Amino acid sequence: MKKFLSFCAIASVAFMASCSQNGGEEPAPQPNPEKLPITISTQLSATRATDAAFESGDEVGIYVVNQTNGVSGTLSTSGNYVDNMRFTYTSDKWTPDTEIYWVDKNATADFYCYYPYANPTSITSHTFATKTDQSTLNNYKASELIWGKATAVVASENAVPITMNHSLSNAIVVIAPGKGFTAETLAAANIEVKIANVKPNASINLTNGVVTATGTTSAITMYKDSDLNYRALIVPQTVAESSLVVLTIDGITYTLTKGFTFKANTRHTFTVTVSKINNGINIGIGDWVIDETDNGGSAE
């Protein structure tokens, strides 16, 4: 589902009128040069992982870098035409901390937008971290990272379109009943699902949206979306063969050993079939929903 959101900065034309102080004819009002407002619309490349739309209180950061004779300027931490302007979503509209305008009607500029809003100390390596416990919806939402860019935009009254992409990977685990289980018995069980041996910390280059995993590995507790569906936001990275998916069912822990590459802006769906075999559980991974790669394995 695509959605379009508007960030509006509204300009008004101010007129200065002077009055004769000596009884002479009053001169005609002299208008100041008109300020052309910057209006921005964003198009998300896919349905937002956390929700169908932005929510009241969401904040994004906008950078604007003017071009000179068709040549793009360099995005910097400060000194850009617009530096990290915060827009806050309330009452179905986006409001900037300060109104922003085009430098003039002939301007051409590049726009950079990211979510959630922060105070980056580095443009090329802005730090970010997902929650290791995403079992609550609030923590899941707080783990989202989105980035977008629009280049060579010519000044006009039209909204500047910025296509934003998910910077992280969205892991989906669907638990399916195998031998010895039914959907009802699994739904009634106490289940915890984790993506293990992944790095929750990252740095993002705000000039191009590239995310790099940093730091040490941890386990991400997934959010229970419905009875047998779990999801988590994962920093893009390649995981060496290890305990990738860890399920705890009624106090008994089972692991799936697998190497895997999590890709940015990609939703990976793992259908995990659970079967009782010799007092244990056998887990197999079906085809991915998005990338259609065939994977298989078992857990003991």
N, C-alpha and C positions, 0 to 999 in steps of 0.2 A: 504494500500500500504506500503510495507516495503522498507526501504532504507538503504544503507550502506555508511558510510562516513569514510574516512581515515584520521588519524592524523599521519603524518610521521615525524620522527626525524631521519635524515640521518647521519651516522657516516662515517668517512673516516679513513683509516689506515695510520698512519704517519710513515715514515721511516727516521731514523737518519743515516746519512752517515758521516763518519769521513775520513779525508784525511791525509796522512802522511806528516808531516811538515819537514822531514829530507831526503826525496827522497827515502824512503823505499817503499815496496809494499803496495798499498792501501788495507786496510781490507775490507771484504765484508760488505754491509749495514746490520745493526742489527735492526730488526723490534721491535717496542714496542708491548706489549700485545694488541691483537685486542679488540676493543670496540664493543660490540654487541648493535646495536640501538634498542630502544623500538619503535615499530610501533603499532598503535592502530586503530581498526575499531569499529564503534558503530552501533548497530542494534536497531532501535526504535521499541518497541513492537506494535505500531500502527501508522497510518499516523499522522504526527505532526499536532496538532490542528491549529497552526497558519499558516502553509504553507506546501507545498509538500516537501520542502527541506530547509536546512539551507541557510542563505543568507550571502552575503559578509558583513563582519564586526561582525558577530556573534562570541561570545567568550564562551568557556567552561573552567572549572577548573578541573585539574587532580591531585589526590593524589595517591602515590604508597607507600605501606607498605610491606617491606620484611618479609617473614616467616623465622622462625628459627626451624630447625628439624621438619618441617611440622606443626608448631604451628604459627597461625596468630598473628601478632603484633597488638597493639592497635592504631587505627587512632587517631591522636592528631592534635591540631591546628598547631603545628610546631614540628620539630624534626623527621618527617617521612623521608623515603628515598627520596621521591619527595613531596614537599610541594606546593599544590595549583598552579601547573604549568598552566599558561594560554596558550590556543591554540586559534588562531584567524583564521577565515575562510576568505580567499581571493583568487581570481582567481582559484576557484575550488580545493583548497587544504587547509589543516590546518597547520599552522606554530606555533611552540612553541616559547615563549619568549627566552628560552634557550634550546639547544639540550639536550635530556636525553638519558641515556644508562642503560642497565642492570648492576647490580653490578658485576656480572660475569656470565659465561655460565651455571653455576649450580644453579642459583638463582631461587627461587619461591616467588611470591609476590601476594598481593591483590591490585586491582585497584578500585578507586572510581572516579566517574565523575558526574559533575552537570552542569546545565545550568539555568540561565545565570551566567557568571563569576562575582565574588564579592570578598570581603576580609573578610571571616568569622572570627569573634572573638570567636565563640564557635562552636565546631564540633557537639555537641548534640542538639543545639538550634540556628541554623543559621536563622536569621530573614529575612523575605520576605513579600512583600505586592503586591496584585493585584491592578490594577487601579480601582477606583470606577466609573470612566467614561471610558468605553471601547467602546464608540460609534465610535471612529476612529480606523482604522486598526493598526496604530502605537501603540496606547494605548493597543489594544487587544494583539498584539504581545509582548508588554512589560510586560504583565501579565503572561507569560508562565513560568513554572518551571518544569524541567526534571531532573531525577536522575538515575544513574545506577552503577552497581558493578560487578566485575569479581574476583573470588577468586581462590587461589592456581594455578596461572598461571605460567607455567614453561618457563624459558628463552628460546627463539628460535628466528629465523629470521622471523617467521610468525607473522602476526598482532594479537594483543590481542583483542579478541572479547568481547565487553561490551554491554549487553542488557540494554537499557535505557527505563524507564517508565515515563509516564506523572504523575506528583505528584499531579496535581489538577484535578478537575472535569470540564467537558465541558458541559455546559447547552445549549440546543438548544430549542428555542421556534418557532414553526411553526404556523402561524395564518391562520385558515381556515374559509371561509365564511359560515355562517349559515343563518337562516331566516332573510330576509331583507337586506342581503349583497351579493355582488358578488366579485369574485376575483379582478375584475377591480375597483370597488368602494373602496375596501380596499386598493388596491395598490395606488390609488390616494389620499387616506387619509393621514393626518399628524399623524404618529404613533410613539410613544416612548414606549419601553418595558424595564422594570426593574425587576431584581431579588432582592427582598427586605429582610431586616432583616437577612442579612448574615454578617459574619466577613471577611473583606478583608485582615487582617493581619494574619501572620502565622509564625511558627518556624518549621524548618525541621531538623531532625536528619540525618546528612550526613553519618553516619555509616550504616543506614538501610533504609533511604528514607522516614521514617514516618513523616507526616506533621500534625501539630496541630494548629487549629484555635486559635487566641488570640485577645485580645482587645475588642472593642465595635462593635456593628453591624452598618451596613450602607446599602445603596441600590446601586446595580451595574447596571449602564446603559449599555444595551446590544448593540453589534455591528450589524448593519443591513447587513446581508450577501447577501440577495437578496430581492425582493419585499416584501415577507411575511415571511422571515426567519431571525431569530435573534440568536446570540450566545454570550456567555460570559464564562470566566474562573473563576471558583468558588473554594475557599479553601474548602477542604473536611470538612464537619461538619453536625451536625444534627440540623435542624431548628424546633423549637416548632411551634405548630399551630399558624399561624399569617398571615399577608398579604404577601404571598410568591411571587406572580407574579402581577405586577402592569402595566396595559396598559393605556396609554393616547391616545385617538383617537379623533382627531380634537378638542383638548382642554378639553375633558371630560375624567375623570380618573375612571377606574374600577379596582377592586382588586379581586384576588383569594385568599381566606383564606385556608391555607393548611400547614400541617407539612410535612417535607421532610428530607431525608438523602442524602447528596451529597457525592459520593464515589470517591476516588482517581483513576486516570487512567480509568475513566468511562465516557462515553458520554451519558447523559440523554436527550432524546428528548421528548418534550411536544408538542403535537398537540392541539392547543387551538381553539375551534370552537366559533366564535363570532356571536351572533344572537340578533336582535332587538326584545325586548319583553317589552311592556308597557313603551316605551320611554327609555328603559334601554338596557343593553347588558347582555346576558347570556353566560357564559364561561364554557365549559366542557373540561376536560383533557382526552385524549385518552391513549392508551397503550404506554408504553415506547418502544423505538426502541431497546435498548440494554438489559435492565434487565427484560423486559416483565412483569413488575408489573402493575396491573390494578389500576388506580387512577381516581377518579371522583370528581367533585365539581362545584360550581357555584359562580359567582361574581355579586355583586350588586353595 
